[in-house]
Amino acid sequence: MEIARRGKTALTICSTAFVAMGRAQASKLGFAQLPIVVIAHPFGLRTRDEVRAMAERCVLDIGKAAAGDRIP
């Protein structure tokens, strides 16, 4: 949030288990529109290939969010 406060492009990454809390905190701190990139939870029990695929999707979503595009 400090980066956003300084007028820089900012986002956060949350697993699905923590999205509601992340959105609530962003809103409470005055950044309701802060982009949140979401990854599936839990990911600790997934195979390396599954985690790699999740990471690749996450990187694409980070790029979209950083460019100002809406992410799902």
Backbone as CSV, one residue per row, in Angstrom:
resi,resn,N_x,N_y,N_z,CA_x,CA_y,CA_z,C_x,C_y,C_z
1,MET,0.816,-1.180,0.000,0.000,0.000,0.000,0.870,1.258,0.000
2,GLU,2.036,1.163,0.610,2.928,2.324,0.637,3.345,2.729,-0.766
3,ILE,3.569,1.749,-1.632,3.944,2.053,-3.017,2.802,2.790,-3.715
4,ALA,1.580,2.316,-3.541,0.414,2.974,-4.135,0.261,4.384,-3.573
5,ARG,0.518,4.547,-2.300,0.412,5.847,-1.654,1.382,6.858,-2.286
6,ARG,2.500,6.356,-2.787,3.498,7.212,-3.435,3.195,7.451,-4.910
7,GLY,2.037,6.936,-5.373,1.626,7.163,-6.744,2.218,6.199,-7.753
8,LYS,2.822,5.140,-7.279,3.420,4.137,-8.159,2.423,3.016,-8.425
9,THR,2.637,2.290,-9.511,1.802,1.133,-9.809,1.996,0.089,-8.718
10,ALA,0.900,-0.400,-8.174,0.976,-1.372,-7.082,-0.117,-2.417,-7.243
11,LEU,0.128,-3.572,-6.687,-0.856,-4.649,-6.646,-0.466,-5.578,-5.517
12,THR,-1.334,-6.495,-5.213,-1.001,-7.517,-4.228,-1.384,-8.877,-4.784
13,ILE,-0.827,-9.910,-4.201,-1.108,-11.283,-4.618,-1.661,-12.021,-3.410
14,CYS,-2.810,-12.652,-3.575,-3.436,-13.408,-2.486,-3.885,-14.768,-3.006
15,SER,-3.862,-15.753,-2.126,-4.496,-17.012,-2.486,-5.996,-16.843,-2.250
16,THR,-6.780,-17.718,-2.862,-8.236,-17.592,-2.767,-8.725,-17.559,-1.314
17,ALA,-7.992,-18.182,-0.410,-8.402,-18.206,0.998,-8.304,-16.835,1.655
18,PHE,-7.533,-15.909,1.071,-7.295,-14.621,1.717,-7.747,-13.412,0.898
19,VAL,-8.451,-13.637,-0.199,-8.875,-12.529,-1.057,-9.807,-11.577,-0.315
20,ALA,-10.793,-12.096,0.382,-11.739,-11.222,1.083,-11.006,-10.351,2.104
21,MET,-10.083,-10.931,2.829,-9.326,-10.166,3.808,-8.446,-9.119,3.110
22,GLY,-7.829,-9.490,2.012,-6.998,-8.554,1.264,-7.792,-7.375,0.741
23,ARG,-8.981,-7.659,0.190,-9.839,-6.577,-0.311,-10.313,-5.682,0.833
24,ALA,-10.658,-6.287,1.948,-11.105,-5.500,3.106,-9.993,-4.589,3.612
25,GLN,-8.781,-5.106,3.709,-7.658,-4.290,4.178,-7.353,-3.170,3.191
26,ALA,-7.340,-3.480,1.902,-7.071,-2.452,0.901,-8.116,-1.344,0.990
27,SER,-9.372,-1.725,1.118,-10.448,-0.755,1.227,-10.309,0.100,2.490
28,LYS,-10.048,-0.549,3.600,-9.896,0.149,4.883,-8.756,1.170,4.830
29,LEU,-7.709,0.856,4.060,-6.558,1.738,3.956,-6.696,2.759,2.821
30,GLY,-7.878,2.784,2.187,-8.138,3.780,1.157,-7.750,3.374,-0.251
31,PHE,-7.549,2.087,-0.470,-7.149,1.598,-1.783,-8.094,0.507,-2.267
32,ALA,-9.374,0.805,-2.266,-10.381,-0.186,-2.651,-10.173,-0.706,-4.075
33,GLN,-9.557,0.093,-4.936,-9.349,-0.307,-6.328,-8.005,-0.997,-6.561
34,LEU,-7.252,-1.268,-5.496,-5.960,-1.930,-5.640,-6.149,-3.287,-6.319
35,PRO,-5.450,-3.539,-7.420,-5.594,-4.840,-8.078,-5.071,-5.968,-7.181
36,ILE,-5.809,-7.067,-7.165,-5.388,-8.251,-6.422,-5.309,-9.414,-7.403
37,VAL,-4.114,-9.955,-7.539,-3.906,-11.140,-8.364,-4.172,-12.346,-7.464
38,VAL,-5.018,-13.242,-7.919,-5.476,-14.359,-7.088,-4.917,-15.681,-7.615
39,ILE,-4.378,-16.469,-6.686,-3.936,-17.826,-7.023,-4.752,-18.812,-6.190
40,ALA,-4.904,-20.012,-6.709,-5.717,-21.033,-6.040,-5.093,-21.451,-4.701
41,HIS,-5.955,-21.794,-3.784,-5.533,-22.264,-2.456,-6.215,-23.601,-2.201
42,PRO,-5.581,-24.539,-1.639,-4.177,-24.550,-1.224,-3.278,-24.921,-2.389
43,PHE,-2.037,-24.529,-2.308,-1.099,-24.899,-3.365,0.032,-25.767,-2.850
44,GLY,0.091,-25.999,-1.563,1.153,-26.801,-0.970,1.109,-28.280,-1.329
45,LEU,-0.060,-28.765,-1.721,-0.196,-30.190,-2.036,-0.174,-30.464,-3.540
46,ARG,0.088,-29.458,-4.321,0.079,-29.618,-5.776,1.428,-30.110,-6.285
47,THR,1.403,-30.705,-7.457,2.646,-31.184,-8.066,3.462,-29.986,-8.562
48,ARG,4.722,-30.235,-8.847,5.585,-29.171,-9.384,5.009,-28.612,-10.684
49,ASP,4.499,-29.486,-11.533,3.929,-29.031,-12.800,2.702,-28.154,-12.569
50,GLU,1.866,-28.530,-11.614,0.689,-27.718,-11.302,1.098,-26.354,-10.753
51,VAL,2.078,-26.338,-9.859,2.556,-25.074,-9.291,3.177,-24.214,-10.387
52,ARG,3.942,-24.821,-11.271,4.547,-24.079,-12.382,3.461,-23.445,-13.251
53,ALA,2.414,-24.184,-13.569,1.310,-23.651,-14.378,0.612,-22.506,-13.645
54,MET,0.418,-22.675,-12.337,-0.193,-21.601,-11.540,0.675,-20.352,-11.569
55,ALA,1.978,-20.540,-11.437,2.908,-19.412,-11.442,2.895,-18.697,-12.795
56,GLU,2.830,-19.457,-13.869,2.788,-18.850,-15.199,1.531,-18.002,-15.377
57,ARG,0.385,-18.522,-14.912,-0.859,-17.736,-14.975,-0.749,-16.492,-14.101
58,CYS,-0.143,-16.642,-12.944,0.013,-15.534,-12.019,0.874,-14.429,-12.644
59,VAL,1.958,-14.811,-13.285,2.832,-13.825,-13.938,2.065,-13.065,-15.012
60,LEU,1.253,-13.770,-15.790,0.440,-13.098,-16.816,-0.533,-12.117,-16.175
61,ASP,-1.176,-12.527,-15.090,-2.118,-11.645,-14.390,-1.411,-10.443,-13.773
62,ILE,-0.203,-10.635,-13.262,0.573,-9.512,-12.712,0.861,-8.501,-13.821
63,GLY,1.261,-9.001,-14.979,1.513,-8.106,-16.110,0.276,-7.321,-16.506
64,LYS,-0.864,-7.997,-16.564,-2.120,-7.327,-16.910,-2.466,-6.264,-15.873
65,ALA,-2.359,-6.634,-14.598,-2.695,-5.686,-13.523,-1.756,-4.496,-13.535
66,ALA,-0.473,-4.727,-13.756,0.504,-3.638,-13.784,0.261,-2.703,-14.955
67,ALA,-0.289,-3.244,-16.046,-0.596,-2.430,-17.229,-1.928,-1.702,-17.099
68,GLY,-2.634,-1.961,-16.002,-3.918,-1.292,-15.787,-5.110,-2.053,-16.316
69,ASP,-4.893,-3.251,-16.834,-6.007,-4.073,-17.314,-6.711,-4.721,-16.134
70,ARG,-8.002,-4.919,-16.278,-8.751,-5.621,-15.224,-8.408,-7.099,-15.282
71,ILE,-8.288,-7.674,-14.116,-8.046,-9.117,-14.022,-9.260,-9.732,-13.347
72,PRO,-9.551,-10.984,-13.690,-10.755,-11.604,-13.094,-10.678,-11.723,-11.591
